[in-house]
Amino acid sequence: MNTPEMTAMREWWYGWQKRTQIEKENLFDTVSFQDLTMKMRAKARYRYAREIMEGKNVDCDWHGSNMASNLCAYGSPYWSDFQELFPHHFMKFHYDKLPSEHHEMAAKIVVAVNKLKGGAWAYALCLRPDYPDYEKHPLRQKILTELGCQPADYDATANLMRTILQSSSR
């Protein structure tokens, strides 16, 4: 489900600008993670056609799956099957970087964003800090409703989580 609101949000995701135009086109032209994987496997077969014709053993399925995996963080909110396949996790070493008073709220945020659909995890944890109208965004309201907490409490923990995730992926 590609809503105009979600498409407009892409440019505000951390790392989206680092994707090549070809990678972005591959993402825009898929409807599910499975679709992207099949497309990348076909691309790998095309890329390694010469090696295959020469009788070399090239695992195009592995190469294609690997290419798809490298793109999944940037397209997953747009794919209907992503949240069933890959729930978001905030790893133990990430929790260790958080102040202890934020551990409980961070765990609640991870549960909430995995429960909600429509790119909630990407909105909560991959968004760049300068996103316009952050406070008014419907996904933020859904997350706050799901959590049942004060916006300031959510924002304090989500901002720390976002900073940790974005700095560890560089």
C-alpha positions in Angstrom: 0.0 0.0 0.0 1.8 3.1 -1.2 -0.1 6.2 0.1 1.0 9.6 -1.1 1.8 10.5 2.5 4.1 7.5 2.8 5.8 8.3 -0.5 6.4 11.9 0.5 8.0 10.6 3.8 10.7 8.7 2.0 12.9 11.7 1.5 13.0 12.3 5.2 14.3 8.8 6.1 17.8 8.5 7.3 19.9 7.0 4.5 17.4 7.4 1.7 19.5 10.0 0.0 22.4 7.5 0.0 20.5 5.1 -2.3 21.3 5.2 -5.9 18.6 6.1 -8.4 18.5 2.5 -9.7 18.0 1.3 -6.1 15.2 3.8 -5.6 13.5 2.7 -8.9 13.7 -0.9 -7.8 12.0 -0.1 -4.6 9.3 2.0 -6.2 8.5 -0.7 -8.7 7.7 -3.5 -6.2 4.7 -4.4 -4.2 6.2 -6.8 -1.7 9.5 -8.0 -0.3 9.0 -11.3 -2.2 8.5 -9.2 -5.4 11.7 -7.3 -4.7 13.6 -10.6 -4.0 12.4 -12.1 -7.3 13.3 -9.0 -9.2 16.8 -8.9 -7.7 17.4 -12.6 -8.5 16.4 -12.0 -12.1 18.8 -9.0 -12.1 21.6 -11.2 -10.7 21.0 -13.8 -13.4 21.3 -11.1 -16.0 24.4 -9.7 -14.3 26.2 -13.1 -14.1 24.9 -14.4 -17.5 28.5 -14.5 -18.9 29.8 -16.5 -16.0 26.8 -18.9 -16.2 27.4 -19.4 -19.9 31.0 -20.2 -19.2 29.9 -23.0 -16.8 30.9 -21.2 -13.6 28.8 -22.0 -10.6 27.2 -18.7 -9.6 24.4 -18.7 -7.0 22.2 -16.0 -8.5 19.5 -16.6 -5.9 21.9 -15.8 -3.1 23.2 -12.7 -4.9 19.6 -11.5 -5.6 18.4 -12.1 -2.1 21.4 -10.2 -0.8 20.7 -7.3 -3.0 17.1 -7.3 -1.8 18.1 -7.5 1.8 20.3 -4.4 1.3 17.3 -2.5 0.2 14.6 -3.8 2.6 15.1 -1.1 5.3 14.2 1.6 2.8 11.1 0.0 1.2 9.6 -2.2 3.8 6.8 0.1 5.0 5.4 0.0 1.4 5.3 -3.8 1.3 2.4 -5.8 2.6 4.5 -8.8 3.6 7.4 -7.2 5.3 6.1 -6.9 8.8 5.1 -10.6 8.8 8.5 -11.7 7.6 10.8 -9.3 9.6 9.6 -7.8 12.8 11.7 -4.9 14.0 14.1 -5.6 16.9 16.0 -3.2 19.0 19.0 -5.3 19.8 20.5 -5.9 23.3 23.6 -3.9 22.5 21.3 -1.0 21.5 19.5 -1.1 24.8 22.9 -1.0 26.5 23.5 2.4 24.9 20.2 3.8 26.3 20.0 5.3 29.8 18.4 2.7 32.1 15.3 4.9 32.7 14.4 4.5 28.9 14.7 0.7 28.7 11.0 0.0 29.6 9.7 2.7 27.2 12.0 1.5 24.4 10.6 -2.1 24.8 7.1 -0.7 24.6 7.9 1.3 21.5 9.3 -1.8 19.7 6.2 -3.8 20.6 3.9 -1.0 19.4 5.6 -0.4 16.1 5.7 -4.1 15.3 1.9 -4.3 16.0 1.0 -1.2 13.9 1.0 -1.4 10.1 1.7 1.4 7.6 5.3 2.0 8.2 5.1 2.8 11.9 8.5 1.3 12.7 10.2 3.3 9.9 8.4 6.5 11.1 9.4 5.9 14.7 13.0 4.7 14.3 14.3 5.7 10.8 13.0 9.2 10.4 15.5 12.1 10.2 15.1 14.6 13.0 14.2 17.5 10.6 11.0 15.9 9.4 8.4 18.7 8.9 5.1 18.6 11.0 6.5 15.7 13.1 4.0 16.4 15.9 1.0 16.3 13.6 1.8 13.1 11.7 -1.0 10.5 11.8 1.5 7.6 12.4 2.9 9.4 15.4 -0.7 9.7 16.7 -1.3 6.0 16.2 1.9 5.1 18.0 1.0 7.4 20.9 -2.5 5.9 21.1 -1.1 2.4 21.0 1.4 3.2 23.8 -1.0 5.3 25.9 1.8 7.6 27.0 2.6 11.3 27.0 4.1 12.6 23.8 7.2 14.0 25.7 8.0 10.5 27.1 7.7 8.9 23.7 9.7 11.6 22.0 12.5 11.4 24.5 13.0 7.7 24.2 12.3 7.5 20.4 14.8 10.2 19.7 17.5 8.3 21.7 16.6 5.1 19.9 16.7 6.8 16.5 20.1 8.3 17.2 21.5 5.0 18.3 20.1 3.1 15.3 21.2 5.8 12.8 24.7 6.1 14.2 25.2 2.3 14.3 24.2 1.8 10.7 26.9 4.1 9.3 
